[in-house]
Structure formats: C-alpha cells, structure tokens
Amino acid sequence: MYTLSRLRFLSFAAAGALVVLAAANTSARAEDLPQRYGPVGPNDTILATFGNKRAIAFYEADNGGCAVSAVVYNKTDAETGQDTAARVRVRLNPREIVHIDSNDNETMSLKCGDRAETLMVVDPHAFIAAGAAHSRH
C-alpha cells in the first residue's frame, strides 16, 4: 500500500513526464516556457530555467523543514532526443539553500522559507551581496 507522500510523488512524476513530453513536442524557446520562481507553499510547483536546464520542484513540510523534490532536465531534449532527466531530493532546514548546477556553470538556488512555510528560487549572487553568510556552525 502506498503512503500519501508516495502517491503525491507518483502523481508529481507523472505530471513532470507530461511536461517533458509536451516540451518535446513543441518548438518553444526557453523564454516562452512558463516560469514560476515562488515563493510557493507545500506541494505547489516551481518551474524554472537555468543555463541549459529546466526544473520542476516542490516540497513538503517535514518536521519543521522542507523535504524538496526536483526534476531537472535539458531544455533542448526535443532536439537531441535523449532522456536527460534527473531527480534531486534534499531536506532543508528553514532558511537553508540548496544549489543545483547546470553543466554550463549556471545555478538554480532553492531556499526553504521561515518555519518551512515556503520554497522559492533565490539569486545566489544577490543573497551573498545582501550580507548573508553561507557558513555552518
């Protein structure tokens, strides 16, 4: 028997597959693809382009943190015909950031909000410029 969390992931994976297939059947440019950087609440989706990658991400609240799941794939799959999707899972404490890099040196940074109420894409350069420290104690 599947747990509710497992069923949500399976439905997310199916939706992600449909998005990838839809992208493969259209000749849309990256700037024409929908973008949603957040902040989003639990189980809402983030849609982002960074470098040569597209990402679909969501999170569930998990003991005061964010249990993040993301599917990252090449935005040029329609041209290459290759299956390049990868799943990333990570648990973040409130205000922690995970950085996901593309192979052309672009980064998407996802930040868990205060009290794990939101997830959003942040610009790591703006975050550092604002004086935030990335050190852990």
CORHU-V458117 format. One record per pair of residues at least 6 apart in sequence whose ideal C-beta (glycine too) atoms are under 8 Angstrom apart, sorted by the first residue. I is the first residue (numbers start at 1). J is the second residue. Records with the same first field share a line. If there is no record, write none. Layout:
I->J + J
//
This chain:
2->10
5->60
8->43 + 60
9->69
12->56 + 58 + 69
13->71
15->56
16->56 + 71 + 85
19->56
20->73 + 77 + 85
23->33 + 54 + 75 + 77 + 78
24->77 + 78
25->78
26->78
27->78
30->49 + 54 + 75
33->47 + 49 + 54 + 75
34->47
35->47 + 48 + 49
36->45 + 46 + 47 + 48
37->46 + 48 + 120 + 121
38->44 + 46 + 118 + 119 + 120 + 121
39->113 + 118 + 119 + 120
40->46 + 58 + 118 + 119 + 120
41->117 + 118
42->58 + 59 + 60 + 61
43->58 + 59 + 60
44->58
45->56 + 57 + 58
46->55 + 56 + 57 + 58 + 70 + 110 + 119 + 120 + 121
47->54 + 55 + 56
48->54 + 55 + 57 + 108 + 121
49->55 + 75
50->100 + 102 + 106 + 107 + 108
51->102 + 103 + 104 + 105 + 106 + 107
52->74 + 75 + 76 + 102 + 103 + 104 + 106
53->72 + 73 + 74 + 75 + 100 + 102 + 106 + 108
54->72 + 73 + 74 + 75
55->70 + 71 + 72 + 73 + 100 + 108
56->70 + 71
57->68 + 69 + 70 + 71 + 110 + 119
58->68 + 69 + 70 + 119
59->66 + 67 + 68 + 69 + 112 + 116 + 119
60->66 + 67
61->67 + 116 + 117
62->91 + 116
64->93 + 94 + 115 + 116
65->91 + 92 + 93 + 94 + 96 + 112 + 116
66->91 + 92 + 94 + 112 + 113 + 116 + 119
67->89 + 91
68->88 + 89 + 90 + 91 + 92 + 98 + 110 + 112 + 119
69->87 + 88 + 89
70->87 + 88 + 89 + 100 + 110
71->85 + 86 + 87 + 88
72->85 + 86 + 87 + 88 + 100
73->84 + 85 + 86
74->80 + 82 + 84
77->83 + 84
88->98 + 100
90->98
92->98 + 110 + 111 + 112
93->112
94->112 + 113 + 114 + 115 + 116
95->111 + 112 + 113 + 114
96->111 + 112
97->109 + 110 + 111 + 112 + 122 + 124 + 127 + 134
98->109 + 110
99->107 + 108 + 109 + 124
100->107 + 108 + 109 + 110
101->107
102->108
107->124
108->121
109->121 + 122 + 123 + 124 + 127
110->119 + 120 + 121 + 122
111->119 + 120 + 121 + 122 + 127
112->118 + 119
113->119 + 120
128->134
//
